[in-house]
């Protein structure tokens, strides 16, 4: 563990030449920077804090000792959703050890990989905490010139927010952790360091959040920098996690590293409700869902469905000034800093993209119909096969599983027949149909006519084709040609819809008089998506609807990894992934087959201890006095 803290200050300062503080940085060579130089000028402290922003989420390449653009908070090549039932990482599925039954202190896979994941990794998170402790421990002593007091105070508030975020991530992945508010020093003895309880860790996080709010609520912050509303949204998120079944006796109730004491859950639910309500009441600024929250008049026309779909999709493809729903997010420039390459990472292979993070068939089926009724696959042919002739489709378009679905389906999933971008010049000749081709084209006699250009048999590229029959549309930008350019659309980390659904869940779990206000918040999110109100007085039914809504509304954003854990539902959704095979015939007939002979990924749940990440072996070896999470050796 000692090593984790020893190199942090030096590495953070080595990154400073990317800033604009030339007057200070020119005073001595880069390799001789130290605390005295950094804290001699408030503008250098600002640059130092900028690197803390860049490292939120915690990755640092332990080999090169440099920041890695592919694992920080925000968009990344391998998504956290692929650690759930929602998507499949086609290039590194074995890295998702929580779905392979192999997660252990020695085998962390995605959660430790410094190239494609690792942003939840214990040592990486502590690296940034050390940076932040260094700032907070020294910023009050920085000499200031006239007018710089306000800047110094704002930077302090931002540092509290980032530290709260990092510790909240540690809490939500590991439980009670080592708490430290001062910077570690070289040569310090770590042999007596121990983990604090889950309750103490939450108290620490809430204190940092409140410190951030107390400072930042007095300022209008530059877009992209921490603000009081972001801190309040974080409070809502972490309290809802702590109010869960998992942390209130669901697993190892006597272990205070992973569970609160008896009788804590109702109080935590009330705190989570009130934290969300503070944001909803405009305490930290006015936010609102983008689009109408009126209960839609059904049935929706095709153009109305498309309008709702576009409205939702644009939340994630936005550039420039943020919309009314965005509380805080990560901005990307075309060059420099951390990179967003969502289009090339996730786009179809027929566009020379890499086709990663494919939606799974069960996830695709979870999207409702446009009238708010559940989608039902069985068309009289069982759960795996559907066929429809051209005449049948003309008489009833809903014979196709991709017609008549709720608007968010068309914002999130690229399926066979979906529209996307124009093809690159070398692929246009293979796409006379001008649509995504995750299936193949056949003659009426059943002989193959042409292989779909976006399949693993496509004639452009094959290694990067979908393994499930779908691609992820959400988070990409139709204006970006991923083959050539990075994305500049914002990663939205906190948005108003999350606050509403946090509030809805806390209210529904409290029940009684809180149930209807919870449903009202839930229905705002549904109505914005073009779906009708949910109406019930039954708490269990409301809970089921709330959980479904979170799965759809936050699809691929990473929330589901935390949701399935706190609900202790992973064991009920982990199943093997298979391919959806589509045949489109030249006479207009179709066949859709969920092929159980075409397994794309074998998955298994390893037990309840997987609900928490273990502390990696290297850290345990450095500090053997630390208590490992229960269930791990």
C-alpha positions in Angstrom: 0.0 0.0 0.0 2.9 2.3 0.7 3.8 2.3 -2.9 0.3 3.5 -3.9 0.8 6.8 -2.2 4.5 7.4 -2.7 4.5 8.3 -6.4 1.3 10.3 -6.6 2.5 13.9 -6.0 5.5 13.5 -8.4 3.3 12.1 -11.2 0.6 14.7 -10.8 3.1 17.5 -11.1 4.9 15.9 -14.1 1.6 16.4 -16.0 1.6 20.2 -15.4 3.4 21.2 -18.6 0.1 20.8 -20.5 -1.3 23.9 -18.7 -0.9 27.5 -19.6 0.9 28.6 -16.5 4.1 29.3 -18.4 5.3 32.1 -16.1 5.6 29.7 -13.2 6.5 26.5 -15.1 9.4 28.2 -16.8 11.2 28.9 -13.5 12.7 25.4 -13.2 12.9 22.1 -15.0 9.9 19.8 -15.1 11.6 17.0 -13.2 12.4 19.2 -10.3 8.9 20.4 -9.5 7.8 20.0 -5.9 5.1 21.1 -3.6 6.8 24.4 -3.0 6.5 25.2 -6.8 2.9 24.1 -7.2 1.7 26.0 -4.1 3.6 29.1 -5.0 0.9 30.3 -7.4 -2.8 29.8 -7.4 -2.9 29.3 -11.2 -0.6 26.4 -10.9 -2.9 24.9 -8.2 -5.7 25.3 -10.7 -3.7 23.4 -13.3 -3.0 20.7 -10.7 -6.7 20.4 -10.0 -7.4 20.2 -13.7 -5.4 16.9 -13.7 -7.5 15.7 -10.8 -10.6 16.3 -13.0 -8.9 14.3 -15.8 -8.3 11.4 -13.4 -11.8 11.2 -11.9 -12.8 7.6 -11.8 -9.2 6.7 -10.9 -7.2 5.3 -13.8 -3.4 5.8 -14.0 -1.3 3.5 -16.1 1.0 1.8 -13.5 3.6 0.9 -16.1 4.0 4.3 -17.8 2.9 6.4 -14.8 0.8 8.5 -17.2 -2.9 9.2 -17.4 -4.7 6.9 -19.8 -7.6 8.4 -21.9 -9.5 5.2 -22.0 -10.4 4.6 -18.5 -11.3 7.8 -16.8 -14.7 9.0 -15.8 -16.8 9.4 -18.9 -16.9 7.6 -22.2 -14.7 4.6 -22.6 -14.1 1.7 -25.0 -15.4 -1.0 -22.6 -18.5 0.1 -20.9 -19.6 -0.7 -17.3 -22.9 -1.8 -18.8 -21.1 -4.8 -20.3 -20.5 -5.9 -16.7 -24.3 -6.4 -16.6 -27.1 -8.0 -18.6 -27.5 -5.0 -20.9 -24.5 -5.2 -23.3 -21.7 -7.5 -24.4 -18.1 -6.3 -24.8 -17.2 -8.3 -27.9 -13.5 -7.8 -27.7 -12.7 -8.6 -24.1 -15.7 -10.5 -22.6 -13.5 -12.5 -20.3 -12.4 -9.3 -18.6 -15.8 -9.0 -17.0 -14.9 -11.4 -14.2 -18.1 -10.7 -12.2 -20.0 -12.4 -15.1 -17.5 -15.3 -15.4 -17.5 -16.5 -11.8 -13.8 -15.7 -11.6 -13.7 -12.4 -9.7 -11.1 -12.5 -6.9 -8.3 -10.4 -5.4 -6.0 -12.0 -8.0 -8.4 -11.8 -10.9 -10.0 -8.3 -11.3 -10.1 -8.2 -15.1 -12.1 -5.1 -16.3 -11.9 -3.6 -12.8 -8.1 -3.5 -12.9 -7.2 -3.4 -16.6 -5.3 -0.1 -17.2 -6.1 -0.1 -20.9 -9.8 -0.6 -21.2 -11.3 -0.5 -17.7 -9.9 -0.1 -14.3 -11.6 3.1 -13.4 -13.1 1.5 -10.3 -9.8 0.1 -9.1 -8.8 0.8 -5.5 -5.2 2.0 -6.0 -6.2 4.3 -8.9 -8.9 5.9 -6.9 -6.5 6.5 -4.0 -4.0 8.0 -6.4 -6.4 10.8 -7.1 -7.4 11.2 -3.5 -3.8 11.8 -2.6 -3.7 14.5 -5.2 -6.8 16.1 -3.7 -5.5 15.8 -0.1 -2.3 17.5 -1.2 -4.4 20.4 -2.7 -6.7 20.7 0.4 -3.7 20.5 2.7 -1.8 23.3 1.1 -4.2 25.6 -0.7 -4.8 27.9 2.3 -1.0 28.7 2.4 -0.8 29.7 -1.3 0.3 33.4 -1.6 -2.5 35.3 -3.3 -2.6 38.6 -5.1 -5.5 41.0 -5.1 -8.7 39.4 -6.3 -7.5 35.8 -6.1 -9.3 35.0 -2.9 -12.4 34.0 -4.7 -10.5 31.7 -7.1 -8.7 29.9 -4.2 -12.0 29.3 -2.4 -13.7 28.0 -5.5 -10.8 25.6 -6.2 -11.2 24.3 -2.6 -14.8 23.6 -3.2 -14.1 21.8 -6.4 -11.5 19.7 -4.7 -14.0 18.7 -2.0 -16.4 17.6 -4.7 -13.9 15.5 -6.6 -12.7 13.8 -3.4 -16.3 13.1 -2.4 -16.8 11.5 -5.8 -13.8 9.3 -5.5 -14.6 8.2 -2.0 -18.3 7.6 -3.0 -17.0 5.4 -5.8 -14.9 3.4 -3.3 -17.9 3.1 -0.9 -20.2 1.9 -3.7 -17.7 -0.7 -4.9 -15.8 -1.8 -1.8 -17.9 -0.7 1.2 -16.0 0.8 4.2 -12.6 2.0 3.2 -9.5 3.8 4.4 -10.3 7.4 5.2 -7.7 10.0 5.0 -8.1 13.8 4.7 -4.4 14.7 4.8 -1.8 13.9 2.2 0.4 10.9 2.8 4.1 11.6 3.0 7.2 9.7 1.9 8.4 7.2 4.4 5.2 7.2 6.4 4.3 4.0 8.3 1.2 2.4 6.9 1.3 -0.7 8.9 -1.5 0.4 11.3 -3.8 1.7 8.6 -7.3 0.1 8.8 -10.6 0.3 7.0 -13.4 2.4 8.5 -16.9 1.2 8.7 -19.5 1.7 6.0 -21.3 4.2 8.2 -18.1 6.2 8.9 -17.2 6.2 5.2 -20.7 7.6 4.3 -20.3 10.2 7.0 -16.9 11.3 5.4 -18.4 11.4 1.9 -21.4 13.5 3.1 -19.1 15.9 4.9 -17.1 16.5 1.8 -20.2 16.9 -0.2 -21.5 19.5 2.2 -18.2 21.3 2.2 -18.4 21.5 -1.6 -22.0 22.7 -1.5 -21.3 25.3 1.1 -18.5 26.8 -1.0 -19.8 26.4 -4.6 -23.5 27.4 -4.1 -22.3 31.0 -4.0 -20.8 30.9 -7.4 -21.9 30.4 -11.0 -19.4 27.9 -12.2 -17.9 27.6 -15.6 -19.4 24.7 -17.5 -17.5 21.5 -16.9 -16.3 22.5 -13.5 -17.9 21.2 -10.3 -20.9 23.0 -9.0 -23.2 22.7 -6.0 -25.9 20.9 -8.0 -23.5 18.2 -9.0 -22.5 17.8 -5.3 -26.2 17.6 -4.4 -26.8 15.0 -7.1 -23.9 12.9 -5.8 -25.4 13.1 -2.4 -28.7 11.7 -3.8 -26.9 8.9 -5.6 -24.7 7.7 -2.7 -27.5 7.9 -0.2 -29.8 5.8 -2.4 -27.1 3.2 -2.7 -26.6 3.2 1.1 -30.4 2.8 1.6 -30.4 -0.4 -0.3 -31.1 -4.0 0.7 -27.4 -4.9 0.0 -26.1 -2.4 2.6 -28.8 -3.0 5.2 -28.4 -6.7 6.1 -28.7 -8.2 2.6 -25.2 -9.6 2.8 -23.1 -10.2 5.9 -25.3 -8.0 8.2 -22.9 -8.3 11.1 -20.0 -7.0 9.0 -19.8 -3.2 9.4 -17.6 -2.9 6.3 -20.5 -3.8 4.1 -23.6 -3.2 6.2 -25.2 -0.6 8.3 -26.6 -1.3 11.7 -30.1 -2.7 12.2 -32.8 -0.1 11.7 -30.8 2.3 9.5 -32.6 1.7 6.2 -35.7 3.8 6.7 -33.6 6.8 7.8 -31.3 6.4 4.8 -34.3 6.2 2.5 -35.7 9.4 4.0 -32.3 11.1 3.6 -32.0 9.9 -0.1 -35.6 11.2 -0.8 -34.8 14.6 0.8 -31.5 15.0 -1.0 -33.2 14.4 -4.4 -36.0 16.8 -3.4 -33.5 19.6 -2.6 -32.4 19.4 -6.3 -35.9 19.1 -7.6 -37.0 22.2 -5.6 -34.3 24.3 -7.3 -32.1 24.8 -4.2 -29.0 24.6 -6.4 -30.3 25.9 -9.7 -33.2 25.2 -12.0 -33.1 21.9 -13.9 -35.8 20.2 -16.0 -36.2 17.3 -18.3 -35.7 18.1 -21.9 -39.0 17.7 -23.7 -42.6 17.6 -22.7 -43.6 15.9 -19.4 -47.3 15.8 -20.3 -49.0 12.4 -20.4 -49.0 11.7 -24.1 -52.2 11.2 -26.1 -52.1 7.7 -27.6 -51.6 6.3 -30.1 -48.5 8.2 -31.2 -48.0 8.7 -34.9 -44.7 7.6 -36.5 -43.5 11.2 -36.6 -44.3 11.6 -32.9 -42.4 8.5 -32.0 -39.4 9.8 -33.9 -39.7 13.2 -32.3 -39.6 11.6 -28.8 -36.7 9.4 -29.9 -34.7 12.3 -31.2 -35.3 14.4 -28.1 -34.0 11.6 -25.9 -31.0 10.8 -28.2 -29.9 14.4 -28.3 -29.3 14.5 -24.5 -26.3 12.3 -25.1 -25.1 13.8 -28.5 -25.2 17.4 -27.3 -22.3 19.8 -28.0 -21.6 23.2 -26.6 -23.9 24.7 -24.0 -25.6 22.0 -21.9 -29.3 21.4 -22.0 -31.6 22.0 -19.1 -31.3 18.4 -17.9 -27.5 18.2 -17.6 -26.3 18.9 -14.1 -22.7 18.0 -14.7 -20.7 16.1 -17.3 -17.4 15.6 -19.0 -16.6 17.8 -22.0 -14.2 16.7 -24.8 -12.1 18.6 -27.2 -11.0 17.1 -30.6 -7.4 17.1 -29.5 -5.7 17.1 -26.1 -6.9 15.9 -22.7 -9.1 12.8 -22.3 -10.6 11.4 -25.5 -14.1 10.3 -26.4 -14.2 7.9 -29.3 -17.7 6.6 -28.9 -18.4 6.3 -32.6 -15.4 4.1 -33.5 -15.7 2.1 -30.3 -19.3 1.2 -30.7 -20.3 1.9 -34.3 -21.1 -0.9 -36.8 -18.2 -2.6 -38.5 -19.6 -1.7 -41.9 -18.5 1.9 -41.1 -14.9 0.8 -40.2 -15.9 1.1 -36.5 -15.1 -1.5 -33.8 -18.6 -2.6 -32.9 -18.1 -3.0 -29.1 -20.8 -3.1 -26.3 -23.6 -4.9 -28.2 -27.0 -4.8 -26.6 -28.2 -8.3 -25.7 -31.5 -9.8 -26.8 -33.1 -9.9 -23.4 -32.3 -6.2 -23.0 -33.7 -5.5 -26.4 -36.9 -7.3 -25.5 -37.3 -5.3 -22.3 -38.2 -2.1 -24.2 -42.0 -1.6 -24.2 -44.3 -1.0 -27.1 -45.2 2.5 -28.0 -48.5 2.4 -26.1 -46.7 1.4 -22.9 -47.6 -2.3 -22.9 -44.9 -4.9 -22.5 -43.3 -6.3 -25.7 -44.1 -10.0 -26.2 -41.8 -12.0 -28.5 -44.0 -15.0 -28.9 -45.8 -14.7 -32.2 -47.3 -18.1 -32.0 -43.9 -19.6 -32.9 -42.3 -19.8 -29.4 -39.7 -17.6 -27.7 -37.0 -18.0 -30.3 -38.4 -17.8 -33.8 -40.5 -15.3 -35.6 -41.4 -15.2 -39.3 -43.5 -12.9 -41.4 -44.3 -12.7 -45.0 -44.3 -9.4 -46.9 -48.1 -9.6 -47.0 -48.4 -10.2 -43.3 -46.1 -7.3 -42.5 -48.1 -5.0 -44.8 -51.3 -6.0 -43.0 -49.7 -5.9 -39.5 -46.3 -4.1 -39.2 -46.1 -5.3 -35.6 -45.2 -8.7 -36.9 -41.7 -7.3 -37.0 -40.2 -7.2 -33.5 -38.6 -3.8 -34.3 -41.8 -2.0 -35.2 -44.1 -0.2 -32.8 -41.6 0.0 -30.0 -41.3 2.8 -27.5 -39.3 5.9 -28.6 -36.2 5.2 -26.5 -35.7 1.9 -28.3 -35.0 3.8 -31.5 -32.5 6.1 -29.6 -30.6 3.3 -28.0 -30.4 0.3 -30.3 -29.2 -0.2 -33.9 -30.9 -3.2 -35.2 -31.3 -4.8 -38.7 -33.1 -2.2 -40.8 -32.3 0.8 -38.6 -31.0 4.0 -40.2 -27.7 5.5 -39.3 -25.0 7.4 -41.1 -24.1 7.5 -44.8 -21.6 4.7 -45.5 -17.9 5.5 -46.2 -17.1 5.5 -49.9 -15.6 2.0 -49.9 -18.7 0.5 -48.2 -21.4 2.3 -50.1 -21.5 -0.3 -52.9 -22.3 -3.0 -50.3 -25.2 -1.1 -48.9 -27.8 -0.5 -51.6 -30.5 -0.6 -48.9 -29.1 2.4 -46.9 -29.7 0.8 -43.6 -27.9 -1.1 -40.8 -27.4 -4.7 -41.9 -27.0 -7.0 -38.9 -28.7 -9.8 -40.8 -28.2 -11.4 -44.2 -30.2 -11.1 -47.5 -31.7 -14.2 -49.1 -33.4 -15.2 -52.3 -37.0 -16.5 -52.0 -35.7 -20.1 -52.4 -33.6 -19.7 -49.3 -30.2 -19.3 -50.9 -27.9 -16.5 -49.7 -27.8 -13.4 -51.9 -25.5 -11.1 -49.9 -24.0 -11.0 -46.5 -25.0 -8.1 -44.3 -22.3 -5.5 -44.3 -22.5 -5.1 -40.5 -22.2 -8.7 -39.6 -19.1 -10.8 -38.8 -19.3 -12.1 -42.4 -19.5 -8.7 -43.9 -17.3 -7.7 -46.9 -15.8 -4.6 -45.3 -14.4 -6.0 -42.0 -15.3 -9.0 -40.0 -13.4 -9.0 -36.7 -15.5 -6.2 -35.3 -19.0 -7.3 -36.3 -21.8 -7.6 -33.8 -22.0 -10.9 -31.8 -25.6 -10.3 -30.6 -27.3 -8.9 -33.8 -27.3 -5.3 -32.4 -25.2 -2.3 -32.0 -25.4 0.5 -29.4 -26.6 3.7 -30.9 -26.9 5.8 -27.7 -23.8 7.8 -26.8 -22.7 8.1 -30.4 -22.9 11.2 -32.5 -24.4 11.0 -36.1 -22.3 14.1 -37.1 -19.0 12.3 -36.3 -17.3 9.9 -38.7 -15.7 7.6 -36.1 -13.3 6.1 -38.7 -11.5 9.5 -38.8 -12.5 11.7 -35.9 -13.0 11.7 -32.1 -16.3 12.6 -30.6 -16.9 15.9 -28.9 -20.4 15.1 -27.4 -20.6 15.4 -23.7 -20.6 12.5 -21.3 -23.5 13.3 -18.9 -22.6 12.1 -15.5 -25.4 13.7 -13.5 -28.7 14.6 -15.1 -32.1 15.6 -13.8 -33.7 12.3 -14.8 -31.5 10.5 -12.3 -32.5 12.8 -9.5 -36.2 12.2 -10.3 -35.8 8.4 -10.4 -33.7 8.5 -7.2 -36.5 10.4 -5.6 -39.1 8.1 -7.0 -37.3 5.0 -5.7 -36.8 6.3 -2.2 -40.5 7.3 -2.0 -41.7 4.0 -3.4 -39.5 2.1 -0.9 -40.8 4.2 1.9 -44.4 3.5 0.8 -47.5 4.9 2.4 -48.0 8.6 1.7 -44.7 8.7 -0.2 -45.8 6.2 -2.8 -47.8 8.6 -5.0 -45.2 11.4 -5.1 -42.8 8.6 -6.2 -45.0 7.6 -9.0 -45.5 11.2 -10.0 -41.7 11.6 -10.4 -41.5 8.2 -12.3 -44.2 9.3 -14.7 -42.4 12.6 -15.5 -39.6 10.5 -16.9 -41.9 8.1 -18.7 -44.0 11.0 -20.2 -40.9 12.7 -21.5 -40.1 9.4 -23.3 -43.6 9.4 -24.9 -45.0 6.7 -22.5 -48.2 6.8 -20.5 -48.5 7.2 -16.7 -48.2 4.2 -14.4 -51.0 4.0 -11.9 -51.1 1.7 -8.8 -51.5 1.7 -5.1 -49.4 -1.5 -4.8 -45.9 -1.0 -3.5 -44.5 -4.2 -5.1 -45.9 -3.2 -8.5 -44.5 0.3 -8.2 -41.1 -1.1 -7.3 -41.1 -3.4 -10.3 -42.0 -0.5 -12.6 -39.4 1.8 -11.1 -36.7 -0.8 -11.6 -37.7 -1.3 -15.2 -37.7 2.4 -15.8 -34.2 2.8 -14.5 -33.0 0.0 -16.7 -34.3 1.6 -19.9 -33.8 5.3 -19.1 -30.1 4.8 -18.0 -29.3 2.1 -20.6 -25.5 1.9 -21.1 -24.8 4.7 -18.7 -23.4 2.4 -16.0 -26.1 2.8 -13.4 -27.3 -0.7 -13.9 -24.1 -2.2 -12.4 -24.8 -0.4 -9.1 -28.6 -1.0 -9.3 -28.3 -4.8 -9.8 -25.9 -4.9 -6.9 -27.8 -2.8 -4.4 -31.1 -4.7 -5.3 -29.1 -8.0 -5.1 -30.7 -9.0 -8.5 -27.5 -10.0 -10.4 -28.1 -13.7 -9.8 -31.5 -13.4 -11.4 -30.4 -11.8 -14.7 -27.0 -13.3 -15.4 -27.4 -15.7 -18.4 -25.5 -16.8 -21.5 -25.7 -14.4 -24.4 -26.8 -15.6 -27.8 -27.0 -14.1 -31.3 -30.2 -12.8 -32.9 -30.0 -13.9 -36.6 -32.1 -12.1 -39.1 -32.9 -13.2 -42.7 -34.4 -10.6 -45.0 -35.7 -12.1 -48.3 -35.7 -10.2 -51.5 -39.5 -10.7 -51.8 -40.0 -8.9 -48.4 -40.3 -11.9 -46.2 -38.4 -12.0 -42.9 -37.2 -14.5 -40.3 -35.8 -13.6 -36.9 -34.2 -16.4 -34.9 -32.7 -16.1 -31.4 -30.2 -18.9 -32.0 -29.3 -20.9 -28.9 -26.7 -22.7 -31.0 -24.8 -19.4 -31.5 -23.6 -18.6 -28.0 -21.7 -15.3 -28.0 -20.8 -15.3 -24.3 -21.0 -17.9 -21.5 -21.8 -16.2 -18.2 -22.2 -17.4 -14.6 -22.8 -15.7 -11.3 -20.2 -16.6 -8.6 -22.2 -15.9 -5.5 -23.3 -13.0 -3.2 -19.8 -12.0 -2.4 -19.5 -10.7 -6.0 -21.8 -7.9 -5.0 -18.7 -6.2 -3.6 -15.3 -5.9 -5.3 -12.4 -7.3 -3.4 -9.3 -5.3 -2.5 -6.7 -6.3 -5.1 -4.0 -8.7 -4.0 -1.2 -6.2 -4.5 -2.8 -3.8 -2.0 -3.4 -6.5 0.5 0.2 -7.6 0.3 1.4 -4.0 1.0 -1.0 -3.7 3.9 -1.8 -7.2 5.2 -3.5 -5.8 8.3 -6.4 -4.6 6.1 -9.6 -6.7 6.3 -10.6 -8.2 3.0 -14.2 -8.0 1.9 -16.2 -11.1 3.0 -16.2 -14.1 0.7 -12.7 -13.5 -0.6 -9.5 -15.0 0.6 
